[in-house]
Amino acid sequence: MKLKKGLSALILMVLSTSAFAAGSTGAAAPTGTEIDTYDQILAVNGNYANPDGCGLTGVVVVQTSNANYKDMLAAILSAGVSQKQLGFWVSGCVYTPWGGTAALVVDVSVNF
């Protein structure tokens, strides 16, 4: 019984944390990108939702320190060139070099 209670509490804690930790921006065509080598980020502009309520809307950020940065960069640039929609899974907000915070990208999808 004690194990069952503990397991239930753990599952509830994980589910409640993940419910507020990330969200989808929906899909939209990117309208521009900016690579800031000083702050080591890639910013993508577009009509993207802001599920975490960051200060800036319509912009998401990929950090160059992300292990999948090069793959994400390739997907983002290909979508922009071929005018395809991108969707992002974001988690939290990060400061941008131009002020304010933007959604931090953890996953990228391209809609064909």
C-alpha positions in Angstrom: 0.0 0.0 0.0 2.8 2.4 0.9 4.6 1.7 -2.4 1.3 2.3 -4.3 0.9 5.7 -2.5 4.5 6.7 -3.2 4.2 5.7 -6.9 0.9 7.6 -7.3 2.5 10.7 -5.7 5.6 10.4 -8.1 3.4 10.0 -11.2 1.2 13.0 -10.1 4.3 15.2 -9.6 5.8 14.3 -13.0 2.5 14.9 -14.8 1.9 18.2 -13.0 5.5 19.4 -13.8 5.3 18.5 -17.5 1.9 20.1 -17.9 3.4 23.5 -17.2 7.0 23.0 -18.3 6.4 23.0 -22.1 4.0 23.7 -24.9 3.5 23.9 -28.6 3.8 27.1 -30.6 1.5 25.7 -33.3 2.7 25.8 -36.9 3.5 28.9 -39.0 5.8 29.9 -41.8 9.0 31.5 -40.5 9.3 35.2 -41.5 12.9 35.5 -40.6 15.9 34.3 -38.6 18.7 35.9 -36.7 21.9 34.2 -35.6 23.5 36.1 -32.7 27.0 34.6 -32.2 27.7 36.8 -29.2 24.8 35.5 -27.2 24.9 32.2 -29.0 21.3 31.9 -30.0 19.3 31.4 -33.2 16.0 33.4 -33.2 13.2 32.5 -35.5 10.4 35.0 -36.2 6.9 34.0 -37.2 3.3 33.9 -36.1 4.0 31.5 -33.2 2.0 31.0 -30.0 3.6 31.8 -26.7 2.5 29.0 -24.4 4.9 29.9 -21.6 3.9 33.6 -21.6 7.4 34.9 -22.4 7.9 38.7 -22.8 8.2 38.6 -26.6 5.6 37.0 -28.9 6.2 35.7 -32.4 9.8 34.7 -31.7 11.4 31.5 -30.5 15.0 30.9 -29.6 17.3 27.9 -30.2 20.5 28.0 -28.1 23.6 27.0 -30.0 24.6 24.9 -27.0 21.6 22.6 -27.7 23.0 19.1 -28.7 20.7 19.1 -31.8 21.4 22.7 -32.8 22.8 21.9 -36.2 19.9 19.6 -37.1 17.4 22.3 -35.9 19.2 25.0 -37.9 19.1 22.8 -41.0 15.3 22.2 -40.6 14.6 25.8 -39.9 16.5 27.1 -42.9 15.1 24.5 -45.2 11.6 25.3 -44.1 12.2 29.0 -44.7 13.7 28.5 -48.2 10.9 26.1 -49.3 8.2 28.2 -47.6 7.0 25.3 -45.3 5.5 25.8 -41.9 7.5 25.1 -38.7 6.2 24.0 -35.4 8.1 24.2 -32.1 7.9 22.6 -28.7 9.2 25.1 -26.2 10.0 25.0 -22.6 10.5 28.1 -20.5 11.8 31.6 -21.5 15.3 32.9 -22.2 16.6 36.5 -22.3 17.3 37.9 -25.8 20.0 40.3 -26.8 17.4 42.9 -27.9 15.6 42.9 -24.5 12.8 40.8 -23.2 12.4 37.0 -23.1 11.5 34.5 -25.8 10.4 30.9 -25.8 13.2 28.4 -25.6 12.9 25.7 -28.3 13.5 22.0 -27.4 12.0 20.4 -30.6 11.4 21.4 -34.2 8.9 20.0 -36.7 8.5 20.8 -40.4 5.0 20.6 -42.0 5.1 19.4 -45.6 
